[in-house]
Amino acid sequence: MTGNATVLICAISGIGLLAIVLLATAIRIVPEYQRLVVFRLGRSIGGKGPGLIFLIPVIDSARRVDLREQVREIPHQTSITKDNAAISVDFIWYYKVLDAEASVIQVGNFESAAEGMATTTLRAVIGGIPLDDVLSERDHINNLLRTRLDEVTERWGVKVTNVEIREIIPPREIQDSMNRQMAAERERRAQVTQSTGEKEASINIADGKKQAAILEAEGQRQSAILRAQGYAEALEQIFKAAQGIDQKTMTLQYFDTLKELGQGASTKYIFPMEFTSMLDSFLKGREGR
């Protein structure tokens, strides 16, 4: 009896443990950013979630799919440009699963398939563009890569949101040529800047001299005008003063002048103004004869 009870307890324990295991596998908690693609007896019954999902043990199986935007890196790939230049390019691309069921059913290994497609697409795009355009038109290449990748991944339920080329490494000889070209361009810009500065300086100096000459001429003109005005005012004052002097005052001034002349040590001959008047009348009389 004891042996039968032990066997029964073991059986019940085994059944309970199995029930717990089955229950644990039947209950799934799916977060907001994931979906659970459920297969029942091998047939897809669609995506489930988010929240608490119940699966039928043994009959149902499930695959988790992340709906968040993902980023993947494509390492350096050697590509040949349209003008036969070998360059090394690496880029990163961003994608997001829009249809969880299609991403599981339509492709076996999405990550591997997408990486291979990105590599072949990169070579195809670079092969149709000359080297100069590859180096100068990254945005255009990014758009081409994104468009072509999206055309392929669309049937997998995946949207390629962005592609960014990180580095383009041209051949060594082309790098040397580009460095020489950039050095020559910088030298040309320096010379243009220097010549422009010298030209502007010369113009400023000439303009300064011109302005100085104009100001000097204007100053001289104003000075001459002021001097002329001063002379005119002085003559006007003298004329006014002369009009106010009477004959007696002029006679006194005349005597004072004769007195000063007489005080000198040298021999002097003084002829009064009346004598010169008489002499002038005498000379005019003789001319009349």
C-alpha positions in Angstrom: 0.0 0.0 0.0 2.8 2.3 0.8 4.5 1.5 -2.5 1.4 2.2 -4.5 1.0 5.6 -2.7 4.5 6.5 -3.5 4.0 5.7 -7.2 0.8 7.7 -7.2 2.5 10.7 -5.6 5.3 10.5 -8.1 2.8 10.3 -11.0 0.9 13.3 -9.7 4.1 15.2 -9.2 5.2 14.4 -12.7 1.9 15.4 -14.2 1.9 18.6 -12.2 5.5 19.4 -13.3 4.5 18.7 -16.9 1.5 20.9 -16.6 3.6 23.7 -15.2 6.1 23.3 -18.0 3.3 23.3 -20.6 1.7 26.3 -19.0 5.0 28.2 -19.0 5.5 27.5 -22.7 1.9 28.4 -23.5 2.0 31.9 -21.9 4.0 34.6 -23.6 4.3 38.2 -22.7 4.9 40.4 -25.7 6.2 44.0 -25.2 4.9 47.0 -27.2 7.8 47.0 -29.6 7.6 43.3 -30.6 5.1 41.0 -32.3 4.7 37.3 -32.1 4.2 35.5 -35.4 2.3 32.3 -34.4 2.2 29.1 -36.4 -0.5 26.5 -35.6 0.4 23.1 -37.0 2.7 24.8 -39.4 0.3 27.3 -40.7 0.7 31.0 -39.9 -2.2 32.6 -38.0 -0.7 36.1 -38.1 1.1 38.3 -35.6 0.0 38.5 -32.0 0.6 41.1 -29.4 1.5 43.2 -27.6 0.4 41.9 -24.2 -0.4 38.5 -22.8 -0.5 35.7 -25.5 -1.7 32.1 -24.9 -0.3 29.4 -27.2 -1.5 25.8 -27.4 1.3 23.6 -26.2 2.9 21.4 -28.9 0.5 22.6 -31.5 1.5 26.3 -31.6 5.0 27.7 -32.2 6.0 31.3 -32.4 8.7 33.7 -33.7 9.5 37.1 -32.1 9.9 40.1 -34.4 11.3 43.4 -33.3 9.4 46.4 -34.8 11.9 49.1 -33.7 14.1 50.8 -36.2 17.4 49.0 -36.6 20.8 50.0 -37.9 23.3 47.8 -39.6 26.8 48.4 -40.8 28.2 47.3 -44.2 32.0 47.1 -43.8 34.4 48.5 -46.5 33.6 47.1 -49.9 35.8 47.6 -53.0 33.8 49.0 -55.9 34.7 50.1 -59.4 33.5 53.4 -60.6 32.2 54.2 -64.1 35.7 55.5 -65.0 37.4 52.3 -63.7 38.7 53.7 -60.4 38.8 51.2 -57.5 37.5 52.7 -54.3 36.6 51.4 -50.9 33.2 52.4 -49.5 31.5 51.6 -46.2 28.0 52.7 -45.1 25.3 52.2 -42.6 21.6 51.6 -43.3 18.5 51.9 -41.2 15.4 49.7 -41.6 12.1 49.0 -39.8 9.8 46.0 -40.0 6.4 47.0 -41.0 4.9 43.5 -41.6 6.0 41.0 -38.9 4.4 38.1 -40.7 6.0 38.8 -44.1 9.4 39.4 -42.6 9.3 35.8 -41.2 7.6 34.0 -44.1 9.0 35.8 -47.1 12.7 35.5 -46.3 14.7 32.8 -44.5 17.4 35.0 -42.9 16.5 38.6 -43.3 19.8 40.0 -41.8 22.0 37.9 -44.1 19.8 38.5 -47.1 19.7 42.3 -46.5 23.5 42.6 -46.0 24.1 40.7 -49.3 21.6 42.8 -51.1 23.2 46.0 -49.7 26.6 45.0 -50.9 25.5 44.1 -54.4 23.4 47.3 -54.6 26.4 49.4 -53.5 28.6 48.0 -56.3 25.8 48.5 -58.9 25.3 52.1 -57.9 29.0 53.0 -57.7 29.6 51.3 -61.0 27.3 53.8 -62.8 28.9 57.0 -61.4 32.3 58.6 -62.2 34.8 59.0 -59.4 34.4 62.8 -59.2 30.7 62.4 -58.7 31.2 59.7 -56.1 33.4 62.0 -54.0 31.1 65.0 -54.4 27.6 63.7 -54.5 27.2 61.5 -51.4 23.6 62.6 -50.9 22.7 61.4 -54.4 24.3 58.1 -53.8 22.6 57.7 -50.4 19.2 58.3 -52.1 20.0 55.8 -54.8 21.0 53.1 -52.3 18.0 53.7 -50.1 15.6 53.5 -53.1 17.1 50.3 -54.5 17.3 48.6 -51.2 13.8 49.6 -50.3 12.5 48.1 -53.6 13.9 44.7 -52.7 13.0 44.7 -49.0 9.5 45.9 -49.5 8.3 42.4 -50.4 9.8 41.2 -47.1 7.7 43.6 -45.1 10.7 45.8 -44.3 11.1 49.5 -45.0 14.6 51.0 -45.5 14.4 54.4 -43.9 17.9 55.8 -44.5 21.3 55.1 -45.9 24.5 57.0 -45.0 27.9 56.6 -46.6 30.5 57.0 -43.8 33.8 56.8 -45.7 35.0 56.7 -49.3 38.7 55.8 -49.7 40.0 56.4 -53.3 43.3 54.9 -54.6 46.6 56.3 -53.2 47.6 58.0 -56.4 44.2 59.7 -56.6 44.5 60.9 -53.0 47.9 62.4 -53.8 46.5 64.1 -56.9 43.6 65.5 -54.8 46.0 66.8 -52.1 48.1 68.6 -54.7 44.9 70.0 -56.3 43.7 71.3 -52.9 47.1 72.8 -52.1 47.1 74.6 -55.5 43.5 75.8 -54.9 44.5 77.1 -51.4 47.5 78.9 -52.9 45.3 80.4 -55.6 42.8 81.7 -53.0 45.6 83.1 -50.9 47.0 85.0 -53.9 43.6 86.3 -54.8 43.0 87.4 -51.3 46.3 89.1 -51.1 45.9 90.9 -54.4 42.4 92.0 -53.5 43.7 93.4 -50.2 46.5 95.2 -52.0 44.0 96.6 -54.5 41.7 97.8 -51.8 44.6 99.3 -49.8 45.8 101.2 -52.9 42.3 102.5 -53.6 41.9 103.6 -50.0 45.3 105.4 -50.1 44.5 107.1 -53.4 41.1 108.1 -52.1 42.7 109.4 -48.9 45.1 111.5 -50.9 42.3 112.8 -53.1 40.2 113.7 -50.1 43.2 115.4 -48.4 44.0 117.4 -51.6 40.3 118.5 -51.8 40.3 119.5 -48.2 43.6 121.4 -48.6 42.3 123.2 -51.7 39.1 124.0 -49.9 41.0 125.3 -47.0 43.2 127.5 -49.2 40.1 128.9 -51.0 38.4 129.7 -47.7 41.6 131.3 -46.4 42.0 133.4 -49.6 38.3 134.4 -49.3 38.9 135.4 -45.6 42.0 137.4 -46.5 40.3 139.2 -49.3 37.4 140.0 -47.0 39.9 141.3 -44.4 41.6 143.5 -46.9 38.3 144.9 -48.2 37.1 145.6 -44.7 40.5 147.3 -43.8 40.4 149.5 -47.0 36.8 150.3 -46.2 37.8 151.4 -42.7 40.7 153.5 -44.0 38.4 155.1 -46.6 35.9 155.9 -44.0 38.6 157.3 -41.7 40.1 159.4 -44.5 36.7 160.9 -45.3 36.5 162.1 -41.7 39.8 164.0 -41.7 39.7 167.7 -42.5 42.3 169.9 -44.3 43.9 171.2 -41.0 44.5 167.7 -39.8 46.2 166.8 -43.1 48.4 170.0 -42.8 49.4 169.1 -39.2 50.3 165.6 -40.4 52.4 167.1 -43.2 54.3 169.3 -40.8 55.0 166.4 -38.5 56.4 164.4 -41.3 58.7 167.3 -42.4 59.9 167.6 -38.8 60.8 163.9 -38.6 62.6 164.1 -41.9 64.6 167.1 -40.8 65.8 165.4 -37.6 68.0 163.0 -39.6 71.8 163.5 -40.0 71.9 163.3 -43.8 71.6 166.3 -46.1 68.1 166.8 -47.3 66.4 169.0 -49.8 62.7 169.6 -49.1 60.4 171.1 -51.7 57.0 172.1 -50.5 54.0 170.8 -52.3 53.2 174.3 -53.5 56.5 174.5 -55.3 55.7 171.3 -57.2 52.3 172.8 -58.1 54.0 175.9 -59.4 56.5 173.9 -61.4 53.7 171.8 -62.9 51.9 175.0 -64.0 55.1 176.4 -65.4 55.8 173.3 -67.4 52.3 173.2 -68.8 52.6 176.9 -69.8 55.8 176.2 -71.8 54.1 173.2 -73.5 51.3 175.6 -74.6 53.8 177.9 -76.4 
